[in-house]
Amino acid sequence: MPEVTIGVLALQGDVREHLLALTSAGASARRVRRAEELEQVDGLVIPGGESTTISKLADEFGLLDPVRKRIGAGMPVYGSCAGMIMLATEVLDGRPDQQGFGGIEMTVRRNAFGRQVDSFEAPVEIVGVPGPSFSAVFIRAPWVERVGDGVEVLGRVTEGPAAGRIVAVRQGNAVATSFHPELTGDRRLHRWFVDLVRQSEDRSEERSEERV
């Protein structure tokens, strides 16, 4: 099975936790802080944290446009919590100057589930990921209020006052969840994303061979 290199955007947030999860899922994982480091990875994870801070630092580190271009060119990307916000085309309750990477045609609401003290766990089933429901950890999490025609809903909250809210989506090679799988010992979602990156690399190699 070919090894793939997956970067974790290392500006702020749960960077270490994602690196450990990706490594245990069979990928070579590394931090990405510069545009030249972005060019060395096959896929990218945007971790949970504070979306406004990640946005500000991505601009300061000159990563906004490079990440947008790689996503637009088909690089697989996964965003958890704040990472979901960074991948949205529209953000509600964000700062007026907040910028994101885009990649998923959706509207998300920041801090939709409440403040830090309102953090909770809830079972969520993810389409395409076999096994029991995830014990999903929500910390000042967003939810998705609208998806575009090309967006697949992968998971919803099934219990409690937020039942029915969209918390996992996919559009092409871009995936996002409201919750933090990196904070649990369940690596199924990270293994699924590693497989997605491998499949993307296989398709890229096939296209290269066809052009030879």
Secondary structure, DSSP 8 states (H G I E B T S, - for coil): ----EEEEE-SSSSHHHHHHHHHHTT-EEEEE-SHHHHTT-SEEEE-SS-HHHHHHHHHHTT-HHHHHHHHHTT--EEEETHHHHHHEEEEES--TT------EEEEEETTTT-SGGG-EEEEE--TT--SS-EEEEESS--EEEEE-TT-EEEEE--SSTTTT-EEEEEETTEEEESS-GGGSS--HHHHHHHHHHHHHHHHHHHHHHHH-
